[in-house]
Amino acid sequence: MDGSPVDLGQGGHPDRPGRPGTPGLSGLPDLSGPGGRGGSSGRAQQVQHGPAQTRGPGGDPAPEGAPSATVLDVVVPVYNEQDDLPGCVRALHAHLLAHLPYSFCITVVDNASTDATLATATDLAGELDRPGAGVSVVHLDRKGRGGALRAAWSGSAAQVVAYMDVDLSTDLAALLPLVAPLVSGHSDLAIGTRLHRASRVVRGPKREAVSRCYNVLLRSTLRVRFSDAQCGFKAMRKDVADALLPLVVDDGWFFDTELLVLAERAGLRIHEVPVDWVDDPDSRVDILATAAADLRGLARLGASLARRELPLADVHAALVTRPSPTTPTGLLSQVLRFAVVGVACTLAYALLYLLLRPALGPQGANLASLLLTAVANTAANRAFTFGVRGRAHVGRHQAQGLVVFGICWALTSGSLVLLDAVAPGASHVVEVVALTAANLAGTVLRFLLLRVWVFRRQRVPSADWNG
């Protein structure tokens, strides 16, 4: 493949002419970000590349900004898996050819195997060589699943990167639901979960207990909201991987947990897919050693988060607060959206004032009505007018919104004082008219303060990110 963009809207894979494509995929967003920022565990050697990846001269990753022909890169980390690897890669390749409507690459990462795993992987790369559906092999001279994923994802030219375990414990039917929200740009990361009520899991009581206890520990210590940290079935957009990998310290089994915790703390959207999962009876994972390493990782990560050492606000600013394609950034568009919110809140304010006036008096009704509508106004403008997504800085935005509310309250309260001085004994209707006029003036002031102060967009480095 020459590295030119692939039209996926009509024919699916380039090597499968005539297969109907999936509607909407011809306009896939370019999610590829600057690559290669993360480090790796041990020296990485690219043994053989499938043709799906965009590469520059000499086999290096394509320069930043070059179009990526590969939509999905599925990484399979292995250590001494010469017997299981052929069946896994062939089954995965066949499934992707049959069910994935866009180009892909399978990357086998050999973690310093001492058997014939590397030679087996290299043979498979040659056997399964297809345009838009290739197999690559990466060799590392150190063990560690996290290091394998770091090396493969950092060097990938795909728009979405994923990984799965070589034992095929997870039913491959969940792979397309896993990556679809990432390809569409809806979500930032996606994970398979064995702990959802819709999941179908077959495993022994010991592993079930360890898994559930570990995830309960995560929720109680780090207050995470994702349900399953260690399921070997995950994916993320490449720009998200580029932003998070430099912040992840662990290169072993705790890598998954650390990555997900940092993503959640940065306000990224994590999509969960209930999976069908059958435990591998031949698993070589040392549960006790892994649990001890995870506990050490939890202590280290918790301390780093408590000391606020990690630049998660920068990750949030680059990936979350960036305007989406449907969020207007021009002044006129924002004014129109703000007007819709303002009219609704003004009507709500007038109704609340009339309802509360008999019980609270004019000043009390004015204060209560303004306070209730101010909270709703800030929340609505945050999402609808200025396109701020996620939960990050919600408290700060509401606090600033209350400052704006205080200014508007002073303005409307002053109008009541002025009305009483000019027309003592004015009717309730006249009071409402005066307050509504003052409220409209406050609305103009509110828009200006929200735009230039509360929801002011941070300038972030320019990047070819359209998600």
C-alpha positions as CSV (number, residue, x, y, z in Angstrom):
1,M,0.0,0.0,0.0
2,D,1.4,3.4,-0.9
3,G,0.1,5.3,2.1
4,S,-2.6,7.1,0.3
5,P,-6.0,7.4,2.1
6,V,-8.4,4.5,1.7
7,D,-12.0,5.1,0.7
8,L,-13.8,2.7,3.1
9,G,-17.3,3.8,2.4
10,Q,-18.2,1.5,-0.5
11,G,-16.0,-1.6,-0.6
12,G,-14.9,-2.2,3.0
13,H,-11.4,-3.7,2.8
14,P,-9.4,-2.8,-0.3
15,D,-8.8,-6.5,-1.0
16,R,-12.5,-7.3,-0.8
17,P,-14.1,-5.5,-3.7
18,G,-17.8,-5.6,-3.9
19,R,-18.4,-6.0,-0.2
20,P,-20.9,-3.4,0.9
21,G,-19.4,-0.9,3.3
22,T,-20.8,0.4,6.5
23,P,-22.8,3.7,6.0
24,G,-21.0,6.6,7.4
25,L,-17.5,5.1,7.4
26,S,-16.4,6.9,4.3
27,G,-16.2,10.0,6.4
28,L,-14.2,8.5,9.2
29,P,-12.5,11.2,11.4
30,D,-8.8,11.5,11.2
31,L,-8.0,10.5,14.8
32,S,-4.3,10.0,14.4
33,G,-2.1,12.2,16.5
34,P,1.6,12.8,16.9
35,G,3.2,9.4,17.4
36,G,6.1,8.0,19.2
37,R,6.0,10.1,22.4
38,G,5.8,7.2,24.8
39,G,8.8,5.3,26.0
40,S,9.1,1.5,25.9
41,S,10.3,-1.2,28.2
42,G,13.4,-2.6,26.7
43,R,14.7,-2.3,23.2
44,A,12.1,-2.8,20.5
45,Q,12.9,-4.3,17.2
46,Q,10.4,-4.2,14.3
47,V,10.8,-7.6,12.7
48,Q,8.2,-7.4,9.9
49,H,5.5,-5.0,9.0
50,G,2.2,-5.9,7.4
51,P,1.3,-3.6,4.5
52,A,-1.5,-1.8,6.3
53,Q,0.6,0.6,8.3
54,T,1.8,3.9,6.9
55,R,5.6,4.0,7.0
56,G,8.2,6.4,6.0
57,P,11.5,5.7,4.3
58,G,13.4,2.9,6.0
59,G,10.4,1.4,7.8
60,D,10.1,4.2,10.3
61,P,6.6,5.5,11.3
62,A,5.2,8.0,8.8
63,P,5.9,11.7,9.6
64,E,3.5,13.6,11.7
65,G,0.5,14.7,9.6
66,A,0.9,12.0,7.0
67,P,-2.4,10.2,6.2
68,S,-2.9,6.9,7.9
69,A,-4.3,4.0,5.9
70,T,-4.9,1.8,8.9
71,V,-8.0,2.4,11.0
72,L,-7.4,-0.3,13.7
73,D,-4.2,-1.8,15.1
74,V,-4.9,-4.9,17.4
75,V,-1.9,-5.7,19.5
76,V,-1.3,-9.2,20.9
77,P,1.4,-9.4,23.5
78,V,3.0,-12.8,23.9
79,Y,5.6,-14.7,25.9
80,N,6.5,-18.3,25.0
81,E,3.3,-18.8,23.1
82,Q,4.6,-20.8,20.1
83,D,1.8,-23.3,20.4
84,D,-1.2,-21.0,20.9
85,L,-0.1,-18.1,18.7
86,P,-0.9,-19.5,15.3
87,G,-4.5,-20.4,16.2
88,C,-5.0,-17.0,17.9
89,V,-3.7,-14.9,15.0
90,R,-5.4,-16.9,12.3
91,A,-8.8,-16.7,14.1
92,L,-8.4,-13.0,14.9
93,H,-7.4,-12.2,11.3
94,A,-10.3,-14.2,9.8
95,H,-12.7,-12.6,12.2
96,L,-11.5,-9.1,11.3
97,L,-11.7,-9.8,7.6
98,A,-15.2,-11.1,7.9
99,H,-16.7,-8.5,10.3
100,L,-14.6,-5.4,10.3
101,P,-15.6,-2.9,7.6
102,Y,-12.4,-1.0,7.6
103,S,-8.6,-1.6,7.3
104,F,-6.7,-3.1,10.2
105,C,-3.3,-4.5,11.3
106,I,-2.5,-7.1,13.8
107,T,0.7,-6.5,15.8
108,V,2.3,-9.4,17.6
109,V,4.7,-8.2,20.3
110,D,7.1,-10.9,21.5
111,N,8.2,-10.2,25.1
112,A,11.7,-11.8,25.1
113,S,10.4,-15.3,24.4
114,T,12.8,-18.2,24.8
115,D,11.0,-20.6,22.5
116,A,10.1,-20.3,18.8
117,T,7.4,-17.6,19.4
118,L,9.3,-15.0,17.4
119,A,9.9,-17.3,14.4
120,T,6.3,-18.4,14.5
121,A,5.0,-14.8,14.5
122,T,7.3,-13.9,11.6
123,D,5.9,-16.8,9.6
124,L,2.4,-15.8,10.3
125,A,3.1,-12.2,9.2
126,G,4.2,-13.6,5.8
127,E,1.3,-16.0,5.6
128,L,-1.4,-13.5,6.4
129,D,0.0,-10.7,4.3
130,R,-3.0,-8.8,2.8
131,P,-3.5,-5.2,1.6
132,G,-5.3,-3.3,4.3
133,A,-5.2,-6.4,6.6
134,G,-1.6,-7.2,7.5
135,V,0.3,-8.6,10.4
136,S,3.4,-7.0,12.0
137,V,5.8,-8.4,14.5
138,V,7.7,-6.5,17.2
139,H,10.4,-8.1,19.4
140,L,11.3,-6.7,22.9
141,D,14.2,-7.9,25.0
142,R,12.3,-7.5,28.2
143,K,9.1,-9.1,29.6
144,G,6.1,-7.1,30.7
145,R,2.6,-6.6,29.1
146,G,2.6,-2.9,29.8
147,G,6.0,-2.5,28.1
148,A,4.7,-4.4,25.1
149,L,1.6,-2.2,24.7
150,R,3.6,0.9,25.2
151,A,6.1,0.0,22.4
152,A,3.4,-1.1,20.0
153,W,1.0,1.7,20.5
154,S,3.6,4.4,20.5
155,G,4.9,3.2,17.1
156,S,1.5,2.5,15.5
157,A,0.3,4.6,12.6
158,A,-3.3,3.5,13.1
159,Q,-6.2,5.8,14.2
160,V,-7.4,3.4,16.9
161,V,-5.1,1.0,18.9
162,A,-6.3,-2.0,20.8
163,Y,-5.1,-5.1,22.5
164,M,-6.3,-8.6,23.4
165,D,-4.8,-11.6,25.1
166,V,-3.5,-14.5,23.1
167,D,-5.7,-17.1,24.8
168,L,-8.8,-15.7,23.1
169,S,-10.7,-15.8,26.4
170,T,-12.8,-12.9,25.2
171,D,-15.4,-13.7,22.5
172,L,-14.3,-11.8,19.3
173,A,-17.9,-10.8,18.7
174,A,-17.3,-7.9,21.2
175,L,-14.4,-6.4,19.1
176,L,-16.5,-4.3,16.7
177,P,-18.7,-2.9,19.6
178,L,-15.4,-2.1,21.4
179,V,-13.9,0.0,18.6
180,A,-16.9,1.5,17.0
181,P,-17.4,4.3,19.5
182,L,-13.7,5.2,19.1
183,V,-13.8,5.2,15.3
184,S,-16.9,7.5,15.4
185,G,-15.2,9.8,17.8
186,H,-17.9,9.4,20.5
187,S,-15.6,7.9,23.1
188,D,-11.9,8.2,24.0
189,L,-11.2,4.7,25.4
190,A,-13.2,1.4,25.4
191,I,-12.8,-1.6,27.7
192,G,-14.3,-5.0,27.9
193,T,-15.9,-5.8,31.3
194,R,-16.6,-9.2,32.8
195,L,-18.4,-7.7,35.8
196,H,-21.4,-6.2,34.0
197,R,-24.7,-8.1,34.6
198,A,-25.0,-8.7,30.9
199,S,-21.5,-10.3,30.7
200,R,-21.3,-14.1,30.5
201,V,-18.2,-15.3,32.3
202,V,-16.9,-18.8,32.9
203,R,-14.1,-19.0,35.5
204,G,-13.2,-20.5,38.8
205,P,-14.3,-19.1,42.1
206,K,-10.7,-18.1,43.1
207,R,-10.2,-15.9,40.0
208,E,-13.7,-14.5,40.3
209,A,-13.1,-13.5,44.0
210,V,-9.7,-11.9,43.2
211,S,-11.1,-9.9,40.3
212,R,-14.1,-8.6,42.2
213,C,-12.0,-7.8,45.3
214,Y,-9.5,-5.9,43.2
215,N,-12.1,-3.8,41.5
216,V,-13.9,-3.0,44.8
217,L,-10.5,-1.9,46.2
218,L,-10.0,0.4,43.2
219,R,-13.5,1.9,43.7
220,S,-13.0,2.4,47.4
221,T,-9.4,3.9,47.3
222,L,-9.2,5.8,44.0
223,R,-13.0,6.3,43.5
224,V,-13.0,4.9,40.0
225,R,-16.2,4.4,38.0
226,F,-15.1,1.9,35.4
227,S,-16.1,-1.7,36.4
228,D,-13.2,-4.0,35.2
229,A,-9.6,-2.8,35.2
230,Q,-7.8,-6.0,34.2
231,C,-9.9,-7.5,31.4
232,G,-7.4,-8.1,28.5
233,F,-9.6,-6.4,25.9
234,K,-9.2,-2.7,25.5
235,A,-8.9,0.0,22.9
236,M,-8.3,3.8,22.6
237,R,-7.9,6.5,20.0
238,K,-4.3,7.0,19.0
239,D,-4.3,10.6,20.1
240,V,-5.4,9.6,23.5
241,A,-2.7,7.0,23.7
242,D,-0.1,9.6,22.7
243,A,-1.3,11.9,25.5
244,L,-1.5,9.2,28.3
245,L,1.4,6.8,27.6
246,P,4.1,9.3,28.8
247,L,2.3,9.6,32.1
248,V,2.1,5.8,32.8
249,V,5.0,4.5,34.9
250,D,4.2,0.8,35.2
251,D,5.2,-1.6,32.4
252,G,3.7,-4.8,34.0
253,W,0.2,-5.9,34.8
254,F,-0.7,-2.7,36.6
255,F,-0.3,-0.8,33.3
256,D,-4.0,-1.2,32.5
257,T,-5.2,0.1,35.8
258,E,-2.9,3.1,35.8
259,L,-3.8,4.0,32.2
260,L,-7.6,3.9,33.0
261,V,-7.3,5.8,36.3
262,L,-5.3,8.6,34.5
263,A,-7.8,8.7,31.7
264,E,-10.8,8.9,34.0
265,R,-9.1,11.6,36.2
266,A,-8.4,13.6,33.0
267,G,-12.2,13.6,32.2
268,L,-11.9,11.2,29.2
269,R,-14.9,9.2,28.2
270,I,-14.5,5.4,28.8
271,H,-17.0,3.1,27.0
272,E,-17.7,-0.3,28.5
273,V,-18.7,-3.4,26.6
274,P,-20.1,-6.5,28.4
275,V,-18.1,-9.5,27.1
276,D,-18.5,-13.3,26.9
277,W,-15.3,-14.6,28.6
278,V,-14.0,-18.1,29.3
279,D,-11.1,-18.5,31.6
280,D,-8.0,-20.1,30.1
281,P,-7.2,-23.1,32.3
282,D,-3.5,-23.0,31.1
283,S,-3.0,-19.4,32.2
284,R,0.5,-18.8,33.6
285,V,-0.3,-15.6,35.5
286,D,1.0,-15.7,39.1
287,I,-2.0,-14.4,40.9
288,L,-0.2,-13.6,44.2
289,A,2.8,-11.9,42.6
290,T,0.5,-9.9,40.3
291,A,-1.7,-8.9,43.3
292,A,1.3,-7.7,45.3
293,A,2.6,-5.7,42.3
294,D,-0.9,-4.2,41.8
295,L,-1.0,-3.1,45.5
296,R,2.4,-1.4,45.2
297,G,1.1,0.3,42.0
298,L,-2.0,1.5,43.7
299,A,0.0,3.1,46.6
300,R,2.4,4.8,44.1
301,L,-0.4,6.1,41.9
302,G,-2.5,7.2,44.8
303,A,0.4,9.2,46.2
304,S,1.1,10.8,42.8
305,L,-2.5,11.9,42.4
306,A,-2.6,13.2,46.0
307,R,0.5,15.3,45.3
308,R,-1.0,16.5,42.0
309,E,2.2,15.7,40.2
310,L,0.6,14.7,36.9
311,P,-0.4,17.2,34.2
312,L,-3.9,15.8,33.8
313,A,-5.4,19.2,33.3
314,D,-3.3,19.6,30.2
315,V,-4.6,16.2,28.9
316,H,-8.1,17.4,29.6
317,A,-7.5,20.7,27.8
318,A,-6.1,19.0,24.7
319,L,-8.6,16.2,24.4
320,V,-11.8,17.2,26.1
321,T,-12.3,21.0,26.1
322,R,-11.4,21.2,22.4
323,P,-14.5,22.2,20.4
324,S,-16.3,19.3,18.8
325,P,-17.4,19.6,15.1
326,T,-21.0,20.4,16.3
327,T,-20.1,23.0,18.8
328,P,-20.2,26.6,17.5
329,T,-17.2,28.8,18.4
330,G,-18.2,32.0,16.6
331,L,-19.7,34.9,18.5
332,L,-23.0,34.9,16.6
333,S,-23.6,31.2,17.1
334,Q,-22.8,31.5,20.8
335,V,-25.1,34.5,21.1
336,L,-28.0,32.6,19.5
337,R,-27.5,29.6,21.8
338,F,-27.1,31.8,24.8
339,A,-30.3,33.6,23.9
340,V,-32.3,30.4,23.8
341,V,-31.0,29.5,27.3
342,G,-31.5,33.1,28.5
343,V,-35.1,33.3,27.3
344,A,-35.9,30.0,29.0
345,C,-34.3,31.0,32.3
346,T,-36.0,34.5,32.2
347,L,-39.4,32.9,31.8
348,A,-38.6,30.4,34.6
349,Y,-37.4,33.3,36.7
350,A,-40.6,35.3,36.3
351,L,-42.7,32.3,37.0
352,L,-40.7,31.4,40.1
353,Y,-40.9,35.0,41.4
354,L,-44.7,35.1,41.1
355,L,-45.0,31.8,42.9
356,L,-42.6,32.7,45.7
357,R,-43.5,36.4,46.1
358,P,-46.5,35.8,48.5
359,A,-44.4,33.7,50.9
360,L,-40.9,35.4,50.7
361,G,-41.7,39.0,49.8
362,P,-40.1,40.8,46.8
363,Q,-36.5,40.6,47.9
364,G,-36.7,37.0,49.1
365,A,-38.5,35.9,46.0
366,N,-36.1,37.7,43.8
367,L,-33.1,36.1,45.5
368,A,-34.5,32.6,45.5
369,S,-35.6,32.8,41.8
370,L,-32.3,34.2,40.7
371,L,-30.3,31.5,42.6
372,L,-32.3,28.6,41.2
373,T,-32.2,29.9,37.6
374,A,-28.5,30.8,37.9
375,V,-27.5,27.2,38.6
376,A,-29.5,25.9,35.7
377,N,-28.3,28.8,33.5
378,T,-24.6,28.0,34.2
379,A,-25.1,24.2,33.5
380,A,-27.0,24.8,30.3
381,N,-24.6,27.4,28.9
382,R,-21.6,25.2,29.9
383,A,-22.8,22.3,27.7
384,F,-25.1,23.9,25.1
385,T,-23.5,27.4,24.4
386,F,-19.8,26.9,25.0
387,G,-19.5,23.1,24.3
388,V,-17.7,22.2,27.5
389,R,-17.8,18.4,28.0
390,G,-16.9,16.1,30.9
391,R,-17.0,16.7,34.7
392,A,-13.7,18.5,35.0
393,H,-13.9,22.0,36.6
394,V,-17.7,21.7,37.1
395,G,-17.4,23.0,40.6
396,R,-15.2,25.9,39.6
397,H,-17.5,26.8,36.8
398,Q,-20.6,26.8,39.1
399,A,-18.7,28.9,41.6
400,Q,-17.8,31.5,39.0
401,G,-21.4,31.3,37.8
402,L,-22.5,32.2,41.3
403,V,-20.2,35.3,41.2
404,V,-21.9,36.3,38.0
405,F,-25.2,35.6,39.7
406,G,-24.2,37.9,42.6
407,I,-23.6,40.8,40.2
408,C,-27.0,40.2,38.5
409,W,-28.7,40.0,41.8
410,A,-27.3,43.3,42.8
411,L,-28.5,44.7,39.5
412,T,-32.1,43.4,40.0
413,S,-32.2,44.3,43.7
414,G,-31.1,47.8,42.8
415,S,-34.0,48.0,40.3
416,L,-36.4,47.2,43.1
417,V,-35.0,49.9,45.3
418,L,-35.2,52.4,42.5
419,L,-38.8,51.4,41.7
420,D,-39.8,51.8,45.3
421,A,-38.2,55.3,45.3
422,V,-39.9,56.4,42.1
423,A,-43.3,54.6,42.4
424,P,-44.1,53.5,45.9
425,G,-46.8,50.9,46.2
426,A,-46.4,49.7,42.6
427,S,-48.3,46.5,41.7
428,H,-46.7,43.1,41.4
429,V,-47.0,43.2,37.7
430,V,-45.0,46.5,37.6
431,E,-42.4,44.9,39.8
432,V,-42.1,42.0,37.4
433,V,-41.7,44.3,34.4
434,A,-39.0,46.3,36.2
435,L,-37.2,43.1,37.4
436,T,-37.5,41.5,33.9
437,A,-35.9,44.6,32.3
438,A,-33.1,44.5,34.8
439,N,-32.7,40.8,34.3
440,L,-32.4,41.2,30.6
441,A,-29.6,43.8,31.1
442,G,-28.0,41.3,33.5
443,T,-28.3,38.6,30.8
444,V,-26.1,40.7,28.4
445,L,-23.5,41.1,31.2
446,R,-23.8,37.4,32.1
447,F,-22.9,36.4,28.5
448,L,-19.9,38.6,28.4
449,L,-18.6,37.3,31.7
450,L,-19.3,33.6,30.8
451,R,-17.5,34.0,27.5
452,V,-14.4,35.9,28.5
453,W,-14.0,34.6,32.1
454,V,-15.9,31.4,33.1
455,F,-15.7,29.4,29.9
456,R,-12.7,31.0,28.3
457,R,-11.1,28.4,26.1
458,Q,-7.5,27.6,26.8
459,R,-5.1,27.7,23.9
460,V,-3.6,24.3,23.2
461,P,-0.8,23.3,20.9
462,S,-2.1,22.9,17.3
463,A,-2.4,19.3,16.3
464,D,-4.1,17.4,13.4
465,W,-6.9,16.1,15.7
466,N,-10.4,16.2,14.4
467,G,-12.1,14.2,17.2
